């Protein structure tokens, strides 16, 4: 079977899938807005610090009570004083901590620039993961809520005003740990000390909230952590969506139940059957974007209440929230207690996240092609360790796969060459039987049997190639290591080839393949014409694929073309097939 014709099938499937995905994102009907308390008249009242109504949880006296993380109707209040942004610098992070609640409102990943370095811009700005910019709002919040009748503005939640001992913090040379302390107290004798702990080279931030009760009444409440963000801006056109991997990738909430990894797109947050509302032990709650993850990780032995909510859903830019609320805390007069949690905000590096928290490595979601993509990524990593370049590693992967499938592809090329050799005789049969398709088909099958030619002999290599293509596509699309990885003239193997050299090389390979496999006798004229324009169609399609994927198939095609020429050359020089 002609290799180009077989490859056409999966190419059309790939294009159809991408078109359907793009259409779904841009034009699919949105679910109706939730009618919970988050869609009430509170939507018009917003506090001056950037919060929105209903973003404070209600405390509970029992960790198993379903009301533990419901939205509080008292989430609206005015800030009593201005907050201050405290800069915090480590060797891998630049952050801003807002004294309003001690929230993390800005996080820059210093080792990961937004764009690939170029001659014009050799030092692009770092990737911004968290932001308090309303258009890209994404913050990590935490706090404590009381089960008493205390008003929300008088509790140490994420809207309370904390105090910092220093105006900024920076990890000094040789310093392995940096602690940032924020404190809050009330007139009743309750003091809360919130401490962030940063370690050198780590994207894991430790959080402790120490509660000291020097008053005369016991304090009871809950600790909570939450991520709150708006949906990223949509692409201005379908073309931008198709060419931008950030637009194609999943963006939304994710969580781990201790056994299962779950995801929820922002458009489904208001759907009650998809919304999260569960008691989970040993899990985590995250927001995902391409290459990066932000996740609150409660203690593994603690059962928290996890919820997702849509805040201010009737606005032009609603906010999406995922929250964990811990078990009930009781602090008697004269006693103290500390609540712990961790926050991961950093790169989605395969093979490292599982050591931070069980299941966190699942945020690199290859979907149904995981069984192929994961080992392929591992092999690529081994080749990279040897070659020190991801482009060379991809070429080595091509050679490995071609070596493993050499006999299968040789069988395919022999089948194609023998079919080509039979083409004149098949044409003669067509002239003999004219429009009698049944006799034509019967005579053709007898000819195949007599000459021991299997017209389906080339299908097996194609069936192997298709899942490899998809597996590699997801590896190149989602693997952070290939982001901004250069190769010769290509600055970023995860982005399209800027000079379109690889798509053109692949088109030349397809023309060469067609030359070695001319249209079979009896092929439908429309199909024959379509096959002639296939190289041009593939050039356009591959122009928007990741350059690493184009590199793989350009090299794979060149090696395959050489092998096919060699096999065809030997078939042509062999003794002629028998004649009737």
Secondary structure by P-SEA (a helix, b strand, c coil): ccaaaaaaaaaaaaaaaaaaaaaaaccccccccccccccccccccccccccccccbbbbbccccccccccccccccccccbbbbbbbbbcccbbbbbbcccccccbbbcccccccccccccccccccccccccccccccccccccccccccccccccccbbbbbccccccccccccbbbbbbbbbcccbbbbbbbbbbcccccbbbbbbbbbbcccbbbbbccccccccccccccccaaaaaacccccccbbbbbbcccbbbbbcccccccccccccccccccccccccccbbbbbbccccbbbbbbcccccccccbbbbbbbccccbbbbcccbbbbbbbbbbbcccccccccccccccccccccccccccaaaaaaaaaaaaaacccaaaaaaaaaaaaaaaaaaaaaaaaaaaaaaaaaaaaaaaaaaaaccaaaaaaaaaaaaaaaaccccccaaaaaaaaaaaaaaaaaaaaccccccccccccccccccccccaaaaaaaaaaaaaaaaaccccccccaaaaaaaaaaaaaaaaaaccccaaaaaaaaaaaaaaaaaaaaaaaaaaaccccccc
